[in-house]
Amino acid sequence: MSAVGKMSIHHETEHAVHNVWGYIVWAAETIIFFLAGIIVGFRVLNDESGHIRNSDYYRLPILYIFMNFARAISISAFWPILSTTGYKMTRSEMTVVIWGGLRGAVGIAFALIAANDT
């Protein structure tokens, strides 16, 4: 779309289209964060203890390290393909992708899907 689609939008309406899509993204992210807060809060309150346990605070950094490690393994496995096709990813870009991961609304949406999958 960025290669030829941008030329299809008239120059005078480009700013309006950008504003509309910006609002749609904001609204979608707000809905996802709102739903995630409700679902996580409901699950925490329905837990046996009714609150976040101390062990959860210890598990969170370990989970973060394992997620980054798993992301590094998967991206490194596909790096030979990514470095020769498409935009040709460099090693420094690969490092940013590994560290950056999926943050924000997309990551929360995936977490909600995984939490509801039996």
Protein Blocks (a to p, Z undefined) as FASTA:
>chain_A
ZZmmmmmpcfklmmmmmmmmmmmmmmmmmmmmmmmmmmmmmmmmmpmnopacfklmmmmm
mmmmmmmmmmmmmmmmmmmmmmmgcjlpafklmmmmmmnmpghjllmmmmmmmmmpZZ
